[in-house]
Amino acid sequence: QVQLEESGGGLVQPGGSLRLSCAASRIIFSTYRMGWYRQAPGKQREMVAVITISGSTNYGDSVKGRFTISRDKDKNTMYLQMNSLNSDDTAVYYCRAIRFNSEYWGQGTQVTVSS
């Protein structure tokens, strides 16, 4: 069974940084389009960042210049480096893997930005 497991969330002060990780079992990350998504209370889930099979990246407008998505093929792990965090970044962050008609989601990790 495919599993995606996020980690690295937590409580951080405004202006701080966090790095999220998404580790996968039973799939090879580099053969999937991967992405980070988030959902804040009362809001729809939104795309944060995606990385294609070729390594191209795309970011949501609210995180451009602050967040960086990357992957380590050897570790089969995807990362989201988040800098200059603010309260609007508070949400549950999910990783997603998609290829053709296969789609997988992690269980999510909570990120809370608060002083």
C-alpha positions in Angstrom: 0.0 0.0 0.0 1.3 3.4 -1.0 2.0 5.7 1.9 3.0 9.4 2.0 4.1 10.6 5.4 4.6 14.3 6.2 6.7 15.6 9.1 8.3 18.8 10.2 5.2 20.8 11.2 4.9 22.7 14.4 4.6 26.0 16.1 6.8 28.8 14.8 6.9 32.6 15.4 6.1 35.0 12.6 9.2 35.5 10.5 10.5 32.1 11.3 11.2 29.1 9.1 10.2 25.4 8.9 11.1 22.6 6.6 8.5 20.0 5.9 9.3 16.5 4.6 7.2 14.0 2.8 8.5 10.4 2.7 7.0 7.9 0.4 6.8 4.1 0.4 6.0 1.9 -2.6 6.2 4.7 -5.1 9.2 6.3 -6.7 8.8 10.1 -6.3 10.7 11.0 -9.4 8.1 9.3 -11.6 5.3 11.3 -10.1 4.2 14.9 -10.2 4.5 15.9 -6.6 3.1 18.8 -4.6 2.4 20.5 -1.3 -1.1 21.7 -0.5 -2.6 23.3 2.5 -5.9 23.8 4.1 -6.7 26.4 6.7 -9.8 26.3 8.9 -12.8 27.3 7.0 -11.0 27.5 3.7 -10.6 25.3 0.7 -7.4 23.3 0.1 -5.0 25.2 -2.0 -1.9 24.5 -4.0 1.3 25.6 -2.3 4.0 24.2 -4.6 4.4 21.5 -7.2 7.4 19.8 -8.8 7.0 17.9 -12.0 8.8 14.7 -13.1 11.3 16.9 -15.0 11.9 18.9 -12.0 10.1 22.1 -13.0 8.5 23.9 -10.1 5.5 26.1 -9.6 4.3 28.1 -6.6 1.1 29.6 -5.3 1.1 33.4 -5.5 1.1 33.8 -1.7 4.2 31.8 -1.1 6.4 32.8 -4.1 9.8 33.9 -3.0 9.4 32.5 0.5 8.9 28.8 0.0 11.0 26.3 -1.9 10.0 22.8 -3.0 12.6 20.2 -3.6 13.1 16.4 -3.7 15.8 14.0 -2.9 15.7 11.0 -5.3 18.0 8.9 -3.2 15.9 9.3 -0.1 12.6 9.3 -2.0 11.6 12.3 0.0 10.1 15.7 -0.9 10.7 18.9 1.0 9.1 22.3 1.5 11.4 24.9 2.9 9.3 27.7 4.3 10.8 31.0 5.2 9.3 34.4 6.4 6.3 32.6 7.8 3.3 34.6 8.8 -0.1 33.9 10.3 -1.7 33.4 6.9 0.5 30.3 6.5 -1.2 28.6 9.4 -2.8 25.4 8.0 -2.5 21.7 7.7 0.0 20.9 5.0 -0.4 17.8 2.8 1.8 16.2 0.2 0.3 14.7 -2.9 1.6 12.4 -5.6 -0.1 12.0 -9.0 0.6 10.1 -12.1 -2.0 9.3 -14.8 -5.0 8.0 -12.9 -3.2 7.4 -9.6 -3.3 9.9 -6.8 -2.1 9.7 -3.3 -2.3 12.1 -0.3 -0.5 12.1 3.0 -2.3 12.6 6.3 -1.1 16.1 6.8 1.0 18.0 9.2 0.0 21.1 11.2 1.9 24.3 10.8 0.9 27.1 13.2 2.5 30.5 13.0 1.9 32.5 16.1 3.7 34.7 18.6 
